Amino acid sequence: MAESATALQEWLLRHAPDGSTATLPSNLQRAFDADDIRLLPVFVAHAWQEHLRSEECRGLREATDAEQQRLEAVFHAQIGLGDGHDGDLALQLGRAVERRLATCHRYLQLTAQPMPDGLRWFRLEISHIPTAPGGLPETVQVGIVESESQAKAICEAIHEVLAARGFAVSAEQGLFHLQGPQLGALVAILKRLALPESESVLALAA
């Protein structure tokens, strides 16, 4: 009865086109037959060592996860928490939390302010409700973000970059001047930072 393949041999077979020793490259065949890493080409031996390190890390992660699950199970048993749960209560709790979180959301609005010289300056504004389209200032882009602090952080970061890039920025009034391509870049990043539509609808309904 043939002996089972070692871990090294099993790994080497992955380099064979059909997974058998018959199609294993000759420079790997010698190392396979002798089950000796020293016969491997340097780059293949290095890959084997990387594989071992990866497997070791994976084993440690799995052991840590298993221990964490064991400790949680012990704790749940101590407080009388079984495998089942009250689905109706879970639904009510989830909806209540979502409604409260929605009140933390803020609208981040990019508005345009026409100037007497014909140029448009822009401002990022934070509000609880969106500004209606039209009128002055003109609303260019509206998006909902997680919270007041997140909205402020976004505004500060954008102002810092614009000032560093040499764009005209009025720190006192929060106004800045951009041309078409640069304005397009700002609108794109604001769209990417906004909450997904489903969460936006939730915030509007809160």
C-alpha positions as MATLAB code, in Angstrom:
seq = 'MAESATALQEWLLRHAPDGSTATLPSNLQRAFDADDIRLLPVFVAHAWQEHLRSEECRGLREATDAEQQRLEAVFHAQIGLGDGHDGDLALQLGRAVERRLATCHRYLQLTAQPMPDGLRWFRLEISHIPTAPGGLPETVQVGIVESESQAKAICEAIHEVLAARGFAVSAEQGLFHLQGPQLGALVAILKRLALPESESVLALAA';
ca = [
       0.000    0.000    0.000;
       1.458    3.296   -1.043;
       2.365    5.724    1.687;
       0.260    8.876    1.945;
       1.805   12.070    0.588;
       3.468   14.441    2.990;
       2.377   18.072    3.329;
       5.272   19.146    1.101;
       4.407   16.572   -1.543;
       0.739   17.556   -1.559;
       1.752   21.183   -1.979;
       4.124   20.321   -4.838;
       1.368   18.446   -6.673;
      -0.477   21.742   -6.978;
       2.232   22.764   -9.472;
       1.425   19.780  -11.714;
      -0.906   20.535  -14.655;
      -3.192   17.588  -13.846;
      -2.325   17.239  -10.161;
      -0.305   14.057  -10.582;
       3.386   13.271  -10.329;
       3.438   12.329  -14.036;
       3.169   15.970  -15.091;
       5.196   17.469  -12.259;
       8.110   19.567  -13.619;
      11.401   17.694  -13.448;
      13.030   20.216  -11.114;
      10.193   19.582   -8.640;
       9.997   15.847   -9.266;
      13.366   15.244   -7.557;
      12.314   17.143   -4.436;
       8.969   15.310   -4.455;
      10.551   11.849   -4.636;
      13.028   12.641   -1.872;
      10.523   14.737    0.112;
      13.388   17.168    0.584;
      12.928   20.921    0.439;
      16.666   21.384   -0.147;
      16.238   20.015   -3.681;
      13.719   22.675   -4.626;
      14.656   25.729   -6.684;
      15.161   28.738   -4.430;
      12.011   30.594   -5.523;
       9.859   27.474   -5.007;
      11.397   26.811   -1.592;
      10.626   30.401   -0.650;
       7.007   29.946   -1.751;
       6.787   26.810    0.399;
       8.010   28.718    3.441;
       5.460   31.449    2.770;
       2.786   28.769    2.559;
       3.824   27.362    5.931;
       3.713   30.798    7.537;
       0.290   31.442    6.056;
      -1.016   28.111    7.347;
       0.406   28.838   10.786;
      -1.311   32.230   10.904;
      -4.569   30.684    9.738;
      -4.321   28.041   12.440;
      -3.728   30.671   15.101;
      -6.720   32.684   13.898;
      -8.960   29.626   13.921;
      -7.776   28.668   17.405;
      -8.417   32.192   18.675;
     -11.878   32.272   17.110;
     -12.720   28.862   18.576;
     -11.609   29.939   22.061;
     -13.637   33.140   21.759;
     -16.720   31.150   20.778;
     -16.161   28.776   23.699;
     -15.919   31.649   26.180;
     -19.048   33.260   24.773;
     -20.951   29.976   25.050;
     -19.884   29.612   28.694;
     -20.946   33.181   29.473;
     -24.297   32.756   27.690;
     -24.965   29.586   29.670;
     -24.178   31.368   32.939;
     -26.721   34.132   32.270;
     -29.350   31.763   30.906;
     -29.108   32.786   27.265;
     -30.056   29.878   25.044;
     -29.785   29.337   21.307;
     -33.247   30.759   20.565;
     -34.391   34.380   20.776;
     -37.593   36.406   20.723;
     -37.833   37.386   17.058;
     -40.569   39.967   17.621;
     -38.593   41.728   20.335;
     -35.445   41.666   18.170;
     -37.394   43.298   15.333;
     -38.774   46.028   17.607;
     -35.354   46.692   19.110;
     -33.766   46.917   15.681;
     -36.352   49.351   14.374;
     -36.124   51.530   17.483;
     -32.337   51.718   17.229;
     -32.524   52.542   13.512;
     -34.980   55.383   14.170;
     -32.740   56.872   16.859;
     -29.638   56.535   14.686;
     -31.469   58.262   11.849;
     -31.869   61.364   14.027;
     -28.063   61.544   14.190;
     -27.824   61.890   10.395;
     -27.078   65.259    8.876;
     -27.477   66.723    5.415;
     -24.245   67.887    3.827;
     -25.153   70.394    1.126;
     -22.960   71.955   -1.523;
     -24.458   75.294   -2.499;
     -23.481   77.921   -5.075;
     -23.518   81.644   -4.347;
     -23.460   83.900   -7.433;
     -21.286   86.972   -6.978;
     -21.663   90.450   -8.545;
     -18.702   89.767  -10.846;
     -20.529   86.764  -12.327;
     -18.409   84.095  -10.616;
     -19.959   81.407   -8.465;
     -18.467   80.622   -5.091;
     -19.399   77.464   -3.247;
     -20.043   76.511    0.352;
     -20.505   73.247    2.232;
     -23.343   73.535    4.722;
     -24.570   71.149    7.421;
     -28.277   70.992    8.236;
     -31.027   68.785    9.694;
     -33.227   69.164    6.615;
     -32.339   69.671    2.941;
     -32.635   73.045    1.261;
     -35.347   73.173   -1.365;
     -34.047   73.388   -4.961;
     -33.823   76.848   -6.492;
     -33.500   80.206   -4.797;
     -30.329   81.588   -3.305;
     -28.013   80.042   -2.542;
     -28.369   77.455   -5.308;
     -28.199   73.827   -4.161;
     -25.686   71.844   -6.224;
     -25.447   68.549   -4.306;
     -27.142   67.105   -1.212;
     -26.182   63.956    0.649;
     -26.868   62.435    4.056;
     -23.947   61.513    6.300;
     -23.816   59.632    9.584;
     -23.572   62.464   12.076;
     -22.754   66.089   12.821;
     -19.168   65.203   13.708;
     -18.705   63.286   10.464;
     -20.131   66.176    8.439;
     -17.759   68.629   10.149;
     -14.788   66.329    9.554;
     -15.650   66.092    5.845;
     -15.926   69.875    5.529;
     -12.632   70.475    7.335;
     -10.789   67.906    5.228;
     -12.107   69.388    1.967;
     -11.212   72.942    3.012;
      -7.686   71.834    3.972;
      -7.055   70.191    0.603;
      -8.492   73.104   -1.376;
      -6.358   75.601    0.539;
      -3.246   73.423    0.124;
      -3.882   73.162   -3.631;
      -4.058   76.962   -3.921;
      -7.775   77.390   -4.582;
      -9.363   80.598   -3.325;
     -10.882   79.795    0.059;
     -12.584   82.167    2.502;
     -12.160   80.482    5.862;
     -14.402   82.942    7.698;
     -17.420   82.475    5.438;
     -16.602   78.925    4.348;
     -16.671   79.952    0.686;
     -14.367   78.635   -2.019;
     -14.112   79.049   -5.772;
     -13.765   76.100   -8.162;
     -13.861   75.656  -11.928;
     -15.859   72.955  -13.737;
     -13.477   69.950  -13.551;
     -12.539   70.680   -9.937;
     -16.196   71.142   -8.994;
     -16.926   67.787  -10.639;
     -14.272   66.148   -8.472;
     -15.830   67.603   -5.327;
     -19.339   66.491   -6.301;
     -18.035   62.972   -7.020;
     -16.430   62.618   -3.589;
     -19.555   63.965   -1.863;
     -21.660   61.365   -3.679;
     -19.277   58.607   -2.603;
     -19.340   59.719    1.041;
     -23.141   59.955    1.247;
     -25.135   57.171    2.862;
     -26.718   54.611    0.503;
     -30.202   55.431   -0.721;
     -31.872   52.897    1.580;
     -30.386   54.548    4.669;
     -31.246   57.995    3.330;
     -34.883   56.996    2.979;
     -34.815   55.698    6.549;
     -33.514   59.048    7.773;
     -36.222   60.938    5.899;
     -38.932   58.747    7.420;
     -37.677   59.112   10.985;
];
